Amino acid sequence: METSYISATPFPCRFGFRILPRASASASLLRRWYPPSSLRCFASCDQQSLNMDRKMLIMGMGFVGQFFAHQLEQDGWEVSGTCTSATKKKKLEEMGFDALLFSSDDHDLDLGSILPLEYATHMLVSVPPVAGLGDPVLYRHQHLLQSRLICGNLQWLCYLSSTSVYGDCGGAWVNEDYPLNNLTESAKARLAAEDGWLDLGHSLGVSVQVMRLGGIYGPGRSALDTIIKQDSLTAGQRMRETRKYTSRVHVADICQALKASINKPSLGKIYNVVDDDPAPREEVFTFARTLVQEKWPDHIKQGTLPDDGESVIQKKITRGEKRVRNDRMKNELGVRLLHPTYKSGLQSIIESMDCPFESR
Ligand SMILES: NC(=O)c1ccc[n+]([C@@H]2O[C@H](COP(=O)([O-])OP(=O)(O)OC[C@H]3O[C@@H](n4cnc5c(N)ncnc54)[C@H](OP(=O)(O)O)[C@@H]3O)[C@@H](O)[C@H]2O)c1
C-alpha cells in the first residue's frame, strides 16, 4: 500500500531526530529514493546502509548538469534533475535521467511537492540569474527551500556561477579575491545569486561552495560545432571575438572540480574553475577550423567567421578583459586539469566525433 512507506519513525540526523519521509511526498518519489525494504526498517538501519550519502539533486539539467549527472550515475549515485519544459523532460527521460519539471517562472508551483528536497544529500544549482531579480529560484522559493532542506539530509550545496562577475579588469590576472567594481546589471544579479546560495548553505549548516566558471565547452558545444554547423556568429559571439583573453573550461574539468569539492567540502569557499590558457577566441576558432579541415578535408567553407558586425565590435571591444587564475582550485581541491588548454580539449572532442557531414 502506498502509505505504508510513509513512516513517522524518528530518524537520526544532523539535527538530532527528524520525521521522514514526509506524508505529502508522492509514493513514487519515495520508492525512487528509498526502496520499500529500506523504508520499512528505518529505525534499525544506519545511514551508511541506506546509502543516504549519495543522492544528488541538480537544479537545472542543462549542459553541465547533464554531463555531471551522467558521471555521477556511473559512479553509483542516485540523481534527479530539473528542467523547465515537458519536451525537455521527455528528452531527459529518454536519456535515462530522472527528470523533474521545475521553472521558477511558474508562480503557482508547489516546489516542495515536486522536488525531493528532504532526500537530497547533495544539491547543485545551475539555474542562471536574472538581471534585476538575482537568483530566480531564491527570489520565489527561498523560505520554502530553507524550511524543507533543514529537515532533510543535505550535506553539500554548490552554486554554479560565472567569471563574468569580475567584469572588465583591463586584462589583469584575477583571483577569487579580486575587487569587484563597476558591476553590470548581470554581474550584480550573479553576485546576488552567489550570496543568496552561500547564505542559505550557512543557515542550514551544510557545506556550501560557489564555482565561478569560465566559458564552458565540451562535446556538442564547442568552436568545432560552430564551425561544422557553418553558423554565422551571433552578436554576442562577435563581441567576444574581439577579446584578447577569454577564460574557458572543458565540462569534464568542471565535473572534476565538483567531485573534488564533494570530497573536500568547504564552508563558503569560492573557486574559479577555468583552464590555464585564456587564449583569444579567434585563436581558438582558427585551431578548431584546422582540426576540422584535417579530419574532414573539403567540407569547410572559407570565411566561417564573418567580418561584418564591425560596429557592434567597436562598441564592446574592451568588455570583460581579464585572465582568470585557477590556483585555488588546484591547490585546495587538488584538481589536475584534464584539459589545461583549449587545444587538448578540442583535440579530445574531435577524436570522439563521428563524421557530421555524411547526412547533409
Ligand atoms: N555557458 C557558459 O559558457 C557559462 C559560463 C559561465 C557560467 N555559466 C553558468 O553556469 C551554469 C551552468 O551553465 P550551462 O551552460 O550548463 O547552463 P544551461 O545549459 O543554460 O542550463 C541552465 C539550466 O537552468 C534551467 N533554468 C533556466 N532558467 C530557469 C528557471 N527560471 N527556473 C528553473 N530552471 C531554469 C534550464 O532549464 P531547461 O533545461 O529547461 O532549459 C537548464 O536546465 C549557468 O548558471 C550558466 O549561466 C555558463
The ligand as a Gaussian input file, in Angstrom:
#p B3LYP/6-31G(d) Opt

LIG

0 1
 N       27.655000      28.785000     -20.978000
 C       28.762000      29.303000     -20.460000
 O       29.797000      29.440000     -21.143000
 C       28.781000      29.700000     -18.999000
 C       29.929000      30.293000     -18.471000
 C       29.971000      30.590000     -17.110000
 C       28.884000      30.302000     -16.298000
 N       27.766000      29.756000     -16.840000
 C       26.654000      29.447000     -15.928000
 O       26.877000      28.150000     -15.406000
 C       25.620000      27.492000     -15.183000
 C       25.590000      26.198000     -15.989000
 O       25.833000      26.501000     -17.356000
 P       25.168000      25.644000     -18.511000
 O       25.835000      26.084000     -19.750000
 O       25.142000      24.210000     -18.139000
 O       23.687000      26.244000     -18.478000
 P       22.427000      25.790000     -19.362000
 O       22.794000      24.708000     -20.296000
 O       21.839000      27.038000     -19.923000
 O       21.434000      25.199000     -18.239000
 C       20.699000      26.027000     -17.387000
 C       19.639000      25.183000     -16.703000
 O       18.811000      26.034000     -15.898000
 C       17.442000      25.804000     -16.191000
 N       16.713000      27.054000     -15.996000
 C       16.874000      28.220000     -16.665000
 N       16.037000      29.150000     -16.178000
 C       15.319000      28.551000     -15.199000
 C       14.294000      28.990000     -14.324000
 N       13.810000      30.237000     -14.366000
 N       13.793000      28.116000     -13.424000
 C       14.253000      26.855000     -13.367000
 N       15.236000      26.379000     -14.166000
 C       15.752000      27.222000     -15.077000
 C       17.436000      25.356000     -17.636000
 O       16.235000      24.627000     -17.908000
 P       15.985000      23.875000     -19.320000
 O       16.854000      22.650000     -19.238000
 O       14.549000      23.562000     -19.351000
 O       16.446000      24.839000     -20.359000
 C       18.686000      24.482000     -17.677000
 O       18.410000      23.201000     -17.221000
 C       24.550000      28.505000     -15.584000
 O       24.174000      29.269000     -14.468000
 C       25.278000      29.395000     -16.569000
 O       24.698000      30.689000     -16.659000
 C       27.694000      29.441000     -18.170000

